[in-house]
């Protein structure tokens, strides 16, 4: 499930990049910080360890 969440967040960052003018990396970091992580790398490491990077996400 974590891979699916990561991919969804990447797509969300891509949309943010287009609307905000920020870089993709900045948008990834912003999304990670909104979820309580220091940066995107910390979010991915937590997801790899089995944590759900988006507690509001529910699988369909």
Short mmCIF file of the C-alpha atoms (twelve columns), coordinates in Angstrom:
data_MODEL
# 
_entry.id   MODEL 
# 
loop_
_atom_site.group_PDB 
_atom_site.id 
_atom_site.type_symbol 
_atom_site.label_atom_id 
_atom_site.label_alt_id 
_atom_site.label_comp_id 
_atom_site.label_asym_id 
_atom_site.label_seq_id 
_atom_site.Cartn_x 
_atom_site.Cartn_y 
_atom_site.Cartn_z 
_atom_site.pdbx_PDB_model_num 
ATOM 1  C CA . UNK A 1  0.000   0.000  0.000   1 
ATOM 2  C CA . UNK A 2  2.854   2.408  0.705   1 
ATOM 3  C CA . UNK A 3  3.987   2.382  -2.935  1 
ATOM 4  C CA . UNK A 4  0.501   3.351  -4.038  1 
ATOM 5  C CA . UNK A 5  0.476   6.240  -1.552  1 
ATOM 6  C CA . UNK A 6  3.898   7.434  -2.720  1 
ATOM 7  C CA . UNK A 7  2.804   7.431  -6.352  1 
ATOM 8  C CA . UNK A 8  -0.377  9.334  -5.472  1 
ATOM 9  C CA . UNK A 9  1.634   11.942 -3.578  1 
ATOM 10 C CA . UNK A 10 4.028   12.300 -6.527  1 
ATOM 11 C CA . UNK A 11 1.069   13.008 -8.815  1 
ATOM 12 C CA . UNK A 12 -0.253  15.528 -6.306  1 
ATOM 13 C CA . UNK A 13 3.166   17.247 -6.219  1 
ATOM 14 C CA . UNK A 14 3.184   17.413 -10.017 1 
ATOM 15 C CA . UNK A 15 -0.193  19.193 -9.986  1 
ATOM 16 C CA . UNK A 16 1.033   21.577 -7.282  1 
ATOM 17 C CA . UNK A 17 4.138   22.368 -9.326  1 
ATOM 18 C CA . UNK A 18 1.996   23.466 -12.234 1 
ATOM 19 C CA . UNK A 19 -0.210  25.715 -10.110 1 
ATOM 20 C CA . UNK A 20 2.360   27.163 -7.694  1 
ATOM 21 C CA . UNK A 21 5.485   27.634 -9.809  1 
ATOM 22 C CA . UNK A 22 7.562   25.817 -7.191  1 
ATOM 23 C CA . UNK A 23 9.892   22.980 -8.168  1 
ATOM 24 C CA . UNK A 24 8.697   19.380 -8.026  1 
ATOM 25 C CA . UNK A 25 11.174  18.740 -5.200  1 
ATOM 26 C CA . UNK A 26 9.816   21.670 -3.191  1 
ATOM 27 C CA . UNK A 27 6.283   20.396 -3.662  1 
ATOM 28 C CA . UNK A 28 7.272   16.889 -2.545  1 
ATOM 29 C CA . UNK A 29 8.899   18.331 0.574   1 
ATOM 30 C CA . UNK A 30 5.819   20.474 1.264   1 
ATOM 31 C CA . UNK A 31 3.532   17.448 1.034   1 
ATOM 32 C CA . UNK A 32 5.822   15.495 3.361   1 
ATOM 33 C CA . UNK A 33 5.861   18.331 5.899   1 
ATOM 34 C CA . UNK A 34 2.053   18.527 5.805   1 
ATOM 35 C CA . UNK A 35 2.074   14.882 6.885   1 
ATOM 36 C CA . UNK A 36 4.487   15.434 9.763   1 
ATOM 37 C CA . UNK A 37 7.777   14.458 8.109   1 
ATOM 38 C CA . UNK A 38 10.933  16.559 7.894   1 
ATOM 39 C CA . UNK A 39 11.141  16.178 4.108   1 
ATOM 40 C CA . UNK A 40 10.256  13.872 1.213   1 
ATOM 41 C CA . UNK A 41 13.177  11.544 1.931   1 
ATOM 42 C CA . UNK A 42 11.986  10.989 5.506   1 
ATOM 43 C CA . UNK A 43 8.479   10.208 4.239   1 
ATOM 44 C CA . UNK A 44 9.794   7.655  1.740   1 
ATOM 45 C CA . UNK A 45 11.995  6.031  4.380   1 
ATOM 46 C CA . UNK A 46 9.011   5.742  6.718   1 
ATOM 47 C CA . UNK A 47 6.901   4.260  3.929   1 
ATOM 48 C CA . UNK A 48 9.655   1.731  3.161   1 
ATOM 49 C CA . UNK A 49 9.613   0.767  6.841   1 
ATOM 50 C CA . UNK A 50 5.875   0.107  6.604   1 
ATOM 51 C CA . UNK A 51 4.386   3.359  7.858   1 
ATOM 52 C CA . UNK A 52 1.466   4.872  5.973   1 
ATOM 53 C CA . UNK A 53 2.750   8.228  4.663   1 
ATOM 54 C CA . UNK A 54 -0.760  9.601  4.375   1 
ATOM 55 C CA . UNK A 55 -2.967  8.756  7.351   1 
ATOM 56 C CA . UNK A 56 -5.959  10.297 5.569   1 
ATOM 57 C CA . UNK A 57 -5.582  7.910  2.625   1 
ATOM 58 C CA . UNK A 58 -8.040  5.051  2.421   1 
ATOM 59 C CA . UNK A 59 -7.573  2.318  -0.144  1 
ATOM 60 C CA . UNK A 60 -10.425 1.804  -2.580  1 
# 
